[in-house]
Amino acid sequence: DPAEINPNVTEIKPGDSVEVARLPDNIYLRTQDDPDDIIWDRLPTYRTELFPAPPVHPSVKLRFDEGAERSKHLYFQVARTSERFYVRMHWKDASQDSATTVDSFRDGVAIQYALNGADTSYMMGSGPEKPVNIWYWRADDEQQVENLAAGGYGSTSSLDAQNVTGIGSYYPESVAQDSEWRVVMSRPLASEGEHEVSFDQAQVPVAFAVWQGSDNERDGNKRVTHTWIMLDTGVDDESSS
Ligand code: HEM
C-alpha cells in the first residue's frame, strides 16, 4: 500500500541499487551496533518486500502453507565509516519470539552477500565457485551474529573468522502489530579469508531473510528477497585492485 509508506523511505525492488551512506569519521555510535542510535534517523531508509522462500526440501514442503498471506516488509539502512560496514534492519512483528522449544520457534534475520558476482543463485549460492557469505542474527541471543558461508543448500557452515558483531532489540507498541525488531550488524571493512564479503569493490549483491517464529519459520522456511539488491559502496573498482 503506497499510502502507508513514509516519504523518507525509498521502495527497493530486486535488481535496484542502493548507496552505502558514508559516515564522517568524527561521528560515533553511542555504542557499536546500537539498534536505536539517533544516527539512523539521519540516514536514508529503504524498504523491500519479502516473500516465502520456495520449498526446495521435502520437509519444508510439508510445512509450507501455500495459501498463507506471507509477504512482509523489511526496512534497511547501510552505512560505512573508514573502518566498519554497518547494516540496520527493522521489521514489524506482533510477537517477540525469543526461544526455540519443542513447539515454538525464534525470530531471526540475515543478510546474504554474493561473493562472486550477481550471477550467483540468491537461494544460498551455487556451489563452491559461487558461494555466499551470510550474517545471521537470532532472537535467543540478541547480542550475537553468526558469520556463515554457503554454496547451495545443506552446505551452510560457520566461518573461522567470527568478526561480525550485532545487537537486536524488540520495541513493543500498544498496538501489537506496530511492534518491531531493530537489528544492527557490523564488521571491520577489511575482510578475513576468502569467504568473507569484500567491501573493496564497487558493487556488492545482497539478499535478506526474516524468520518469523510465530509462523513456525525455521531453516529453509522463511521470508526472503527474491534475487539480488546491489549495494553501491562508493569504492572505485579500478583504483582499489
Ligand atoms: C530464496 C531462497 C532460499 C531458499 C530456497 C533457502 C533454503 C534453505 C534451506 C533448505 C535451508 C536448510 C538447509 C541448510 O542449512 O542449507 C536453509 C537454511 C538457512 N538459510 Fe536459506 N534459503 C534461501 C535464501 C536464504 C537467504 C536470502 C538467506 C540469508 C539472507 C538465507 C539464510 C539461511 C540460514 C542462515 C540458514 C540456516 C538456518 C538455521 O540454522 O536455522 N537463506 N535455507
Boltz pocket constraint, residues with backbone or C-beta under 6 A from the ligand:
constraints:
  - pocket:
      binder: B
      contacts: [[A, 53], [A, 54], [A, 55], [A, 56], [A, 57], [A, 60], [A, 110], [A, 111], [A, 112], [A, 122], [A, 123], [A, 124], [A, 134], [A, 135], [A, 136], [A, 148], [A, 152], [A, 153], [A, 154], [A, 155], [A, 156], [A, 207], [A, 208], [A, 209], [A, 218], [A, 219], [A, 220], [A, 221], [A, 224], [A, 225], [A, 226]]
      max_distance: 6.0
